[in-house]
Amino acid sequence: MKFNIRLLYLYLFSFVGLLITVIGSVQIIDLGLKTYVFKVSEYSYYPEPVAVGGKPTISAEEMTKRNEIEQSNQRRRQLSTSLSMILVGVPLYLYHWKTIKKEG
């Protein structure tokens, strides 16, 4: 097997596709573990409400509701990012790896 620029390109992009896929998969596993196994993602996104004129601006229930909504939105954003990485990485890897196998 002789070395050329085309082969270097194919191996490089095959590696990049594999790396993107692995990172996306790790993020999905991390999200699943944090959400369903360890329940780590239960932290407050909003600061405590500031009292204006002696009365609080929002109630504790409203703050809890906002935190839950923001946590849910954050999980969706992370899942979307992870899936998009996998959906880009897998075809990138497979195409370049199959091309390497054909030429080899």
C-alpha positions in Angstrom: 0.0 0.0 0.0 1.6 3.2 -1.1 1.1 6.5 0.7 -0.6 9.4 -1.1 -2.5 12.5 -0.3 -5.9 11.0 -1.2 -5.4 8.1 1.2 -4.3 10.5 4.0 -7.5 12.5 3.3 -9.7 9.4 3.5 -8.1 8.2 6.8 -8.3 11.7 8.3 -12.0 12.2 7.5 -12.8 8.7 8.5 -11.2 9.4 11.9 -13.1 12.7 12.2 -16.4 11.0 11.5 -15.6 8.3 14.1 -14.6 11.0 16.6 -17.8 13.0 16.1 -19.9 9.9 16.5 -18.1 8.9 19.7 -18.5 12.4 21.2 -22.2 12.4 20.3 -22.7 9.0 21.8 -20.9 9.9 25.0 -23.1 13.0 25.4 -26.3 10.9 25.0 -25.0 8.4 27.6 -24.1 11.2 29.9 -27.5 12.8 29.5 -29.2 9.5 30.2 -27.1 8.8 33.3 -27.7 12.3 34.7 -31.4 12.2 34.0 -32.4 8.7 34.9 -29.7 7.1 37.0 -28.0 9.6 39.2 -30.5 12.5 39.1 -27.6 15.0 39.0 -29.2 17.6 36.8 -31.5 18.9 39.6 -30.1 22.3 40.2 -31.5 25.8 40.0 -31.1 27.9 36.9 -32.7 31.0 38.3 -31.5 33.1 41.3 -33.6 33.6 44.3 -36.4 36.2 43.6 -35.6 39.7 44.8 -38.1 41.3 47.0 -39.4 44.7 45.7 -40.9 46.9 48.4 -41.1 44.0 50.9 -43.0 41.5 48.8 -41.3 38.8 46.5 -41.6 39.3 42.8 -42.4 35.6 42.1 -43.5 32.8 44.3 -41.5 29.8 45.2 -43.8 27.6 43.2 -43.3 29.8 40.1 -39.6 29.6 40.6 -39.7 25.8 40.9 -41.8 25.6 37.7 -39.4 27.8 35.8 -36.5 25.7 36.9 -38.2 22.5 35.8 -39.0 24.0 32.4 -35.4 25.2 31.9 -34.0 21.8 32.9 -36.3 20.1 30.4 -35.3 22.6 27.7 -31.6 22.1 28.5 -32.0 18.3 28.2 -33.7 18.7 24.8 -31.0 21.0 23.5 -28.3 18.5 24.6 -30.1 15.6 23.1 -30.6 17.5 19.8 -26.9 18.3 19.7 -25.8 14.8 20.4 -28.1 13.3 17.8 -27.0 15.7 15.2 -23.4 14.8 15.9 -24.2 11.1 15.4 -26.2 11.8 12.3 -23.3 13.7 10.7 -20.5 11.5 12.1 -21.8 8.1 11.1 -22.2 8.8 7.4 -19.0 10.7 7.2 -17.1 7.7 8.8 -18.9 5.0 6.8 -18.4 6.8 3.4 -14.7 7.4 3.9 -14.0 4.0 5.5 -15.8 2.1 2.6 -13.8 4.1 0.1 -10.6 3.1 1.9 -11.7 -0.5 1.8 -12.5 -0.4 -1.9 -9.1 1.1 -2.8 -7.2 -1.2 -0.4 
